[in-house]
């Protein structure tokens, strides 16, 4: 076994020895379908601590030649797949952890590439000791020579090489301003992998999608799968809901709390994914908390939301309040330096795992698969946003607004109409820079923002909810275990608060709560455009 060539199964064996292990070996079946086909180039990007290195160690253990790792896989899901035996331990497998090479070179990209070239060449030469490689200086020439040698020996079953590249994008993350070095690195990978007959499979993983240059990519032979488009690899990005449910049953952990803290990455066909590292930590420590402060992405979040991009602050405030925002991901350059609009920053936060796409809420009527509604996915990430914005100079007053919002909820529970109206007046003043409104739609935004800053931990919010003979403007349903009244909020402009309450009753919006056992408060709010004052009327719903 070598350090880079056919590295063996010891790392994956350690993973299997862990107390908590979720079997993701079905991924091997999907990759086996790609071996020695035009689809043999696969790049999967996902956030830090989402199991990238675990997957890499599994693939090395499975494909590496010169070993027998069947005892590790015979009890895993892949054992039952028809392709299992065909590809098991059949390929000379090259594993490259780019982060290790970059660190060893002290962030010198030229030295990093020279080291990579030399160290892997040496191991290839040792494996093919009978061949004369003296005239070759480049790794791709050495690999091609070895492949041609095998082809001459048995042209019917020449396997080729499997490449497993972990942390492939660390150069883009740690050498952000070195455009020449980044281009040199990408050109090196292209020469090593593209159109090379010795490549049986190339699997790359990192955080960022492949770097764009102009209208094309240096690595355009790869099929990319990311947090904006995971395709058939979606279920391998994190733990699925069924997998987490099984863990919660096994370790007697409350599932709904696990869901609240670590769920929220939702893809097509209603696939829910959880942050795997955080789920495991919560089980081990028997504590629901944020475990993201231990990653480099925590500092990335602080840095990027502090950028003074037009409109970025407003969108972050809406997100913290539990609202969805719309992001156009089409112009993102797949790096951590080229930011032209707020959408570029927000797209990066999707890839870092701090925002999640809501697939069912894509804008209707817009034929663009790069525009998404997004939100903060769970309590873990929301806590990080709050920690970072608390004392941020670009986010003044956020926590005073949260305090005001908590007071607002208390006044609603007390049915203090005048105090609630004054709270909305204050919210109007505080948010005029965010929401320049003078109509009912924008009124809904400011009311939502004022309420959600405090209620996000207490309520699930539904907007334009079908109820009775129409659509209720806003319904706040208490989350499981929360002993608070439900709220049904109706908004009006230049009418009256009584009109809002009357509409709730005449259109029988309260029918939505016919099976609800708790208390329900009806909240009617009117906004006067001339005086810029709010009026409020609160009643208990009669059941």
N, C-alpha and C positions, 0 to 999 in steps of 0.2 A: 504493500500500500504506500502511496505517496502523499505528499502534502497538497498536491493539486490534481494529480492524475490517479483515478481510482482510489479515492480517499477512504473507502470502506464504510462500515456501518456503525462505528462506535458512537458517533454523535446522535444518530437516530435511536440507537439502543438506549442511550441516556434519556431521551424524550419518552420512550415507551416505559422506562422504569419509574417515571414520575407518577405520583399518586393520582393526578388528574390528567387524563388523556382523552381527547376527542378524535375519533378515527376520520381522517380526511383522505384516506388512501384511494378513494374513488377518483380523485384527480388524476392518478396515474393512468387510468383507463382512457380518459379524455386526451391526455398527452400521447398515449400509445397510438391513438388514431392519427396523430400528426407526424409520427416518425417516418422519415424518408418520403415525405410528401411535400407539395408546395406550401403546405401550412405548417412546416416544421419550425418556423420562427414565432415564438410566443413570448410576449412581454406583458406581465401582470403587475400593475402598480396598486398599492394599497397603503393605508397609513402605518405609521410606526406602531410596533407592538401588536400587529394583527397577524402574526404567525409566519412571516416571510421566511425567516431563517429555519424554522422548523420544517417548512415545506421543502426548502433546499436540501436539508440533511436527509429527508425521506427520499427524495429523488436520487441523491447520490448513492444511498444505500441500495436502492432498487436497481439502478442501471449499471453500477460499477462492475467492471469485468474483473476476473481473477479472485473473486470471493464467492461465498455462498451465504446470502442473507435471507434465504427462504424461511428460516426459523423465526424471523421478525415479522414476515408478511403473511404467513400461513394462517394466522388468526385474525387478520384484518379484512376489511371489505373487499379489497382488490383481489384476494385469493379466489373469489367466485367469478371473476371476469375472464372471458375467453382469451384475452390477450396476456394474461398474467405470466404464464410460463414462457411464452414466446419471447418476451423482452427482458425477463428477469436475469440480471447479471450478464448481459450480452454485449455491453458497449464499453469501450474505453471512454471514461467519463472525466471531463475536465471541470473541476470546481474552482471558481474564482470569486473570492470575497473582495470586491473592489475597495471596501472601506479599509481592510487590512493593508492592502498594497498602498493606498494613499497615505495612511498613517505611517507606515514604514518609511516612505519616501519623504516624510515631513512636509506633505502637501506640495511637493514638486511633481507636476504632472509628467514632465519629460523623464525624470528618474523613475516614477511609478511605472510608466510604460516600458522602460528599459528593463526594470526588475521583472515585471510580468513576463516579458518576452524571454528573458534569460532563464528564469527559474522553471517555467513550464517546458521550455526547450530541453533543459537538462533532464527532466523526468521522461520526456518522450525519447530522448537519446538512450537513456538507460533501459527503457522497455524494448526498444528496437536496436539492441546493441550490435547487431550484425550489419546494420546499414551505415553508410558513410554520409554524414550530414555536414561535413566540413565546409562545403561550398555555400551553405545556406546561413544567412544572418537573420532572416525574419521567421517568426513562429509559423506563419501560414505556409511558408515553403517547406518547413520541416514536417508539418502535419500532412501536407499534400504528398510529400515523398513517402511517408509512412503509409498513407492510404493507398497510393499506387502500388506499393510493395504488396499489401494485402490483396489488392485487386488481381495482381498477377498470380498470386498463390491460389485464389479461389474467387473467380469473378462472379460466381452465383450467390455468394453469401458474404460479401464485403460489408461489414457493419457500419463503419464510419465512427465518428466521435459524437458523444452527447456533451453539450456545454451547459453548465448550470452556473449562472452569474447572479450573485446576490449583491444587494446595495449598488446596483449598476449606476444609479443616479447620484451617488455621494459627491461626485465632482461638481455637478450642477448646484448642489446644496452648500458645499463647503468652499468652492472656488467660484463663487457667483460672479465676480467681476472679471474673471480671467477668460474673456471670450475666445482668445486665440488658443488657450490651453484646452478649453472645452471642445472647440472644433477639432483640435488635434486628436483628442480622446475619441470622439465620435468617428472620425475618419479611420482611426486604428481599429475600432470595433467593426466598422463596415468592411475593411480589408480582410479582417480575420474571419468574418462570417458570411458575408454576402456572396452568393453564387459559388460557394465553395462546395465541391462534390463530397468532401470529407465530413460535412455537417449532416449528422443523422437527425439531431434535434438541438435547438438552441432555446433555452428557457431563461428569461431574465426577469428579475423582480426588483422593485424599488418603490419609492413613494410617488415620484413624478412620472407622468407620461413622457414619451420620447421627445427630446428637444427639437423644436422646429427651427429651420433656417429658411426664411422667405416662405415660399409656398410648398416646400417639400422638406423631408427629413433625411438626414444622412443614413438613417436606419429604417428606410421605408419598406424593407422586406418583412418587418415584423407585423404580426397582427397584435393590436394593442387592446388590452382590457383594463379598465380603470374604474374609479369610483363614479364616473359619469356614464360609463358604458361597460359594465362587467361581463355582459354576454353570458355564455354558457358556464363561465367560471364564477358566477355570482355567489353560489353557495359555498365556495371555498375561501371567500374573502374573510369571513368571520364565523362565529358559531351561529347555527340556525336556531330558530325558536324551539324546535323539537329537541335539539341537542341540549339546549340550556334547561329546558323543562326536565329532561332526564337527569341532568346533573343536580337540579334542585330537589328532585325526588330522592336521589341517592344520598345527598348530603344534608337533607332536611333544611333546605334554604327556602325562604318565602319567594315564590316565583314572581309575583307582581312587583315586589320591591326590586328584584333583579332586572325586570323589564323596564321599570321606571328609570333606573340608574344607567343601564348599559345598552338598551335596545335603541332603535330609531334609524338604523341604516336599512332603508326599505327599497326594494327593487321591484321590477315587474313581476306579475303573477303573485303579488302579496308576499314575497319572500322577505322575512324580517331577519336581520343579522345583528348580533351582539358583539361588542368589543371583547375578543377572547382573553386577552391578558387581564383585563379588569374583572371579568367573570371569575377567572381562576384565582386572582388575588382576593376577591370578595369571599370566595369559599374558604380559602386557606386562612384568612384573617378573621373570618366571621364578622365582617364589617363592610357596610356599603359606604364607599367614599370615592373620591377621585384619585386615580393612580396615574394620571397623565402628567402631573408635575415632575415626574421622574424622567420624562422624555424631552428630547431637544425641541419637539414641536410646541411645547409650552412656551418657550422663549420666542419661537417663530410667531405664535399667535400674538404675543405682546408687541412684537415688532411690526407686524403687518396691520393690525387694527389701529396702530398709532400713525399710519401714513395719512397724510392730509389730502386724500383723494376726494374730489367733489362728490358729495352725497354719501360717502362711506360711513361717517359718524351716524347719520340718520338711519341708515339700514341696520347698523349694529345695535342701536337703541331698540329698534323694532324687534330684532331677533331676541334680545335679552327679555323683552316683554312677552315673548312667546308667540310672536306673529311670524307668518311666512313672508318671504320676499322673493322677487323674481330676479334670476341671474342669467345673463347671456354668456355662455362659456366659449363662444366661437373664436374669440380673439386672444385667448390665453396662449402665451408663448411657451408654456411648459418649462418655465424656469422660475427663479425666485427673485428676479431683479427687474424684469421688463413689465412694468405696470403702467398702462395708459389710462385706464378707467377703474372705477370701483369694482366693476364686474371682474376684472383681472384678479384683484385681491380676493374677492369672494370665491372665485373659481379655485384659487390656490387653497383656500380654507376647506373647500370640498375635498380636495385631494389629500390634505393633511388630516381629514377626518373630523374637523371642527364644525362642518356643516354637512347636512345630508339632503339628498334629493327626495322630493315627494313625487313619485312617478305618476300617481293618479291625478295630480293637480296641475299638470302642464297646461299652459294657456290654450284655451279653446280658440280655434280660428287662426292660429299661427302655425304655418307649416315649416317648423324649424326644430330639428331634434337637438339643438344646442341651447335652447331656452328652457329653464327649469324653475319651478317653485322649490325653495329650499327652506330649511329651518334648523335650529339647534336641536340635535337629535335626542338628547337625554339629559338627565340631571347631572351626570358627571361632567359633561361638556359645558352645560349652563353654569355650573359652579366655576369653571375655569374662566369663562367670559366675565363673570361677576368679579372674581378675584382680580383680574387684570384691569378692568375698567374702573375699579373702585377709586383709585387715586390717580388715574390717567388724566393728564392735563387737557386732552382733547375730549374728555367725557365728563365735564363738570356737572355736578348736580344729579347724577344718575341715582345715587343712593338716597339722596334727599327725596327724589321722586318716588322711589320704592317705599320709603317711610310714609310719604303722603298717600301712596296707594293703599298701604295697609290701613291707614286712618280712614280712607274712603270706604273700604270694605266694612270696617267697624261701624261707620255711620249708616251704611246701607242696612246692616244687620239690626241697628237700632231704629231704622225707619225714620231717620232724621232728614226730612226732605230738604230743608234749608241748608244744612251743613253739606249734604251731598251736592247740591247745586253749586255751592261756593267752591267745593273741591274740583268740580269740572271747570269752573271759571279759571281756577289756578292752573289746571292742566292745559287749558287753552293758551294761557299766557306763556307757560313754560315750553310749549311745543310749537309755537308759531314758526320757528325756524325750520321745524321738521315737516309740519303739515299746514300749509297755507290753505286752509279750507274755508269754504262758505257754502257748502251744500251738505246734503244728508250723507252721501258716501264718505266724504272726508270727516264728517262728524263721527261716523262709525269708527274711523281709524283712531281718532283722538280718544274717544271713549274706551275703545279696546285697549289702547296703549295705557291709559290711566288705570284701568282695572287690572290688566294683565301683568304689570310690573310686580304686583304683589300676589295675584291669584294663580300664577303659573304653577306653583307648587300645590295648590289647593283644588283647582278646577280643570276639567277638560272643556275647552271652549268650542262651540259650534256657531258658525255664522250663516245667515240665510238658511236656517234649518226648516225643512218642510214640517209644518205643524197645522192641524186644523184645516182651515180653508185658505191658507196662504203660507208665508215664510216668515218665521220669527227672526228679527234682526240678529239677536245674540242670545245664546243659551249657555249658561255656566253650570255644568254638572259636577258635583263634588267627586273627587277621585276616591278610590276605594280606601276606606279607613278614615276619611275626613268627615267630621261631624259638623258640617256647615249647611245652611239652606241653599237649595238650587236658586239660580237667578234667571229670570226671563226679562230681557231688556229690549224695549222698543224705542226707537229714536224718531224725532220729528224736527223739522225746521220751520220757523215762523208759523207755528200752530199753537199747540199747548200740550202740557204734560198730561192733562186729562184726556186729550185726543189720543195720545199714545196708549194710555191704559184702556180706553174704550175700544181701540182697535184690537188689542189683545183679547178682549172679552168677546167682541162681535165676531171675530174670525176664529174664535175657539182655539187659540194657540195652546191653551192649557191642556188640551187633549193629549199633547205629547207626554204629559206627566201622569197619564191615567194609571200606569202600573208602578209609578214611583212612590216610595213609602215615606220620603222625608218632606220637610217643609219647603215651600216654594214662595219666593218673593217676586212680585211683578214690579218692574222698575220702568217707569215712563219718563223720558227725558226730552225736553224741547230746547232748541237753540234759537235765540233771537238774533238775526243777522245784523240788525241796526244797533242794538244795545250791546251785542256780543256777550249777553248773559244767558245762563242756563236756568231752566226751571225743572223741578223733579217731583214726582209723585211715586210713592212706594206703597204697595198693598200686599197683604198676604193672600195667596190664592186659596179659595175655598174648595175643598175636595170632598 
